[in-house]
Every structure is written in structure tokens, then in C-alpha cells.
Amino acid sequence: MACTCFPEDVPAPRSGEHYNFAAGPAMLPPTVLAQIQDELPDWRGSGQSMLELPFTGAPFKNLMREAVQDLRDLLAIPSNYRVLFMHGGATCQFGLLPLNLLAPGQSADYLDSGYWATKAIAEARRHAPLNIIASGANDGFRAIAPPEQWRLDPRAGYCHVTSNETANGLQLQHFPELSVPLVADMSSDFLTRPLPLERFGLIYASAQKNLGIAGLCLLIVRDDLLKAPRPGLPSPFSYALQAEQQSRLCTPPTFALYVAALMLRWIARQGGLEVMASASRGKSQRLYQYIDASDFYHCRQQPADRSAINVCFHLRDARLLPDFLKEAAATGLLNLQGHCAVGGVRVSLYNAMPLAGVERLLAFMHGFERRHG
Ligand SMILES: Cc1ncc(COP(=O)(O)O)c(C=O)c1O
């Protein structure tokens, strides 16, 4: 179903600084945007635009190698894991996971934690029997069931979780050690905190939130999960075949990969994942503290499970929401509408969002409350 919640008549912001709070594609750091602009006509003095570089040539292979190494350094990825760059977004992986990881007829465990987990479940179910280990659906996804409550099947081929529910504003705070491979959709909180990599069998993330632009999905897969492809699975969608060919089985999304490489360097220059995690905590806590102290705004999510990346809240008087969004956009605070399935306000705080953006938003929220409260 097409999304109909995006306000059509939001005015263009007046001049001045803008902050883009979109959930993805999302804000890029200004220095990365400037570098793209600078390098676009002539990449590293090669006489070719990045958009024109052949993916089989040494310059592009080197770029891919550097990106893999930068990612390995940032996340301290153990040597028995492979990094794959796949076409398309995380939604493609929803169906490709069972096709790549399960034997025909084998089942998988899924945690139903919100909008994106529900999507992942619906798609995987087309290819394999699934066991839902816990679901927050009956409670409107206000909390995530803790691992002690998960009804795990020890015979499952893997256990799937969504580390950050972008639409619902919920985030898994801990990753348990399981007896089956833990598989995580990390599309919206990848590279926002350090990870205990050895607990995972596979991690995947669309790039257009913290790793650049749309068209690329990044996977980190443990070696032993790379199996010969099932009959009928097209080769570019086989993890094992892509791993064998260093993600160059077909032309990779070269421009998205280039932007991802720039983003990895940018994160490293900021100080790495501990710094990203502390910045995310700082930005989100400022918002949650303000919302919790207010009678005008409210956040429905259980505090322990609230996302540090996508802060979702409502105005107590929902009739004021269109004015809130319009007035915010007019002052340069862009794309604050909540996900179509949830409504309300969503503030996406990916790595590129500076604290100054949150401070501007808080000042606006305060003023809006004074004018309308
Ligand atoms: C957690 C999560 N998973 C999956 C997706 C889908 O990503 P894509 O549209 O790139 O397939 C999104 C998109 O917002 C997401 O936030």
C-alpha cells in the first residue's frame, strides 16, 4: 500500500540552516557531501568520474578493499566473517535469508518487535515455516520482549531480530548468546554502537541511513553459513557465490559503494563507534527527557526499550500535528512526520545529525507548546 501520510503542502523552509530528520534516505554529513561534489568530475586524478569507473578495474577494486578493511577495523570483525555488498535494500534480504540459510522445510525463529520485523516475517514466511518467539503486536509495539521470554526452537536454522524498529522507536539493548545463529536486520542502527560480533551469524543493513545512499545492502556473514545455493536461486542473490566473487558477481552499485566508503572514513575520523554511541545517547536523551517532562507531548514506548536512533512521540492533541509539521518545516526542521503505520512525530538521529539539530528542534518544540498549549 502506498504511503499517504507524507504532508503534501509543507512549505519550503525559509533561508537559514536546515536539519533533515528523515528516516532514510537520510542526512549525510556536510563534509561527505562536499567530498562527493569535489570528486565527482575527476576521481583521485584518474581522469574519470566515480560514476564512470569500471568495477573490474584496479581503482574500484582497491576502493572496495579499503571499504571492507575500514568496516573490519570499525567493528573489529573477526576473520571468520565475510563482508558482502548486495544490490537492493534490506527488504530484498527478508526473502533471501531463508533461501540462503535454511534447508528446504527447515524453520526459523523470528522476534516480532514492530513494523519492520512484521514485514520481515511476512516475506520469509513465503519461503519457510517460521516460529514467532515473542510478539509485541497485542500491545501496539510499546516494548520488546526480553530474551528470557523468547520461546526459542533449538532446531531453528536461525533466529531473526530487528535491532532497531525505525517506525516504532524501539531498540534491542542487548544481544543474547544463542545456540542457533543470530541474524539481525540492523538497517537503522548499523554503525551507531559497538557490537559483540561473535554473537551473530549474520547482520544486514540497508545503506541509506548510516552508510550513505539507497541501492546497497551490506551483509556480514559467518563463514560456516555460506552454503551452496538452492536450485532456482539466481546467482547474484546467493551469499556463497557473492562471497566467492568478492561481491563482484555482477556490477555492484558502484556509486552507493563509493559513498559507503566515504561514510566509513567519516565515522572513523569522528572517533569510531564508541563516540557514535555516546552521541546517539546524548541526542536521544535530551529529547526523551523533554518529552517525559511535558504534558503536551508524550512517548508511548517503555523507557528501557526506547530507540536512541529514531525517537517517536505524539502530541497529546493529535489535531495539532499538521501545524506542528508545517511550522517545523518552515523553520528548516525537515521530515519529522512519523511512519505511516504509526503516525505522530519521528525524529531520526543518525550519525550525521549534530546535537545542534536536536537543540534547534527542542527550542521549536518548546515554542510550539507555548503557542498552542
Ligand atoms: C529496520 C528496517 N528494515 C528494513 C527496511 C527496509 O529497507 P529498504 O527499503 O532499503 O528495503 C527499513 C527501512 O526503513 C528499516 O528501517
The ligand as an SDF file (V2000), in Angstrom:
LIG
                    3D

 16 16  0  0  0  0  0  0  0  0999 V2000
   14.7090   -1.6900   10.1490 C   0  0  0  0  0  0  0  0  0  0  0  0
   14.4340   -1.6000    8.6860 C   0  0  0  0  0  0  0  0  0  0  0  0
   14.4570   -2.7270    7.9640 N   0  0  0  0  0  0  0  0  0  0  0  0
   14.2270   -2.7170    6.6470 C   0  0  0  0  0  0  0  0  0  0  0  0
   13.9640   -1.5500    5.9730 C   0  0  0  0  0  0  0  0  0  0  0  0
   13.7020   -1.5830    4.5000 C   0  0  0  0  0  0  0  0  0  0  0  0
   14.7820   -1.0880    3.8030 O   0  0  0  0  0  0  0  0  0  0  0  0
   14.7150   -0.9430    2.2230 P   0  0  0  0  0  0  0  0  0  0  0  0
   13.6110   -0.0060    1.9130 O   0  0  0  0  0  0  0  0  0  0  0  0
   16.0640   -0.4040    1.8680 O   0  0  0  0  0  0  0  0  0  0  0  0
   14.4730   -2.3010    1.6740 O   0  0  0  0  0  0  0  0  0  0  0  0
   13.9320   -0.3410    6.6870 C   0  0  0  0  0  0  0  0  0  0  0  0
   13.6350    0.9280    6.0010 C   0  0  0  0  0  0  0  0  0  0  0  0
   13.3730    1.9450    6.5770 O   0  0  0  0  0  0  0  0  0  0  0  0
   14.1720   -0.3840    8.0700 C   0  0  0  0  0  0  0  0  0  0  0  0
   14.1550    0.7420    8.7920 O   0  0  0  0  0  0  0  0  0  0  0  0
  1  2  1  0
  2  3  1  0
  2 15  2  0
  3  4  2  0
  4  5  1  0
  5  6  1  0
  5 12  2  0
  6  7  1  0
  7  8  1  0
  8  9  2  0
  8 10  1  0
  8 11  1  0
 12 13  1  0
 12 15  1  0
 13 14  2  0
 15 16  1  0
M  END
$$$$
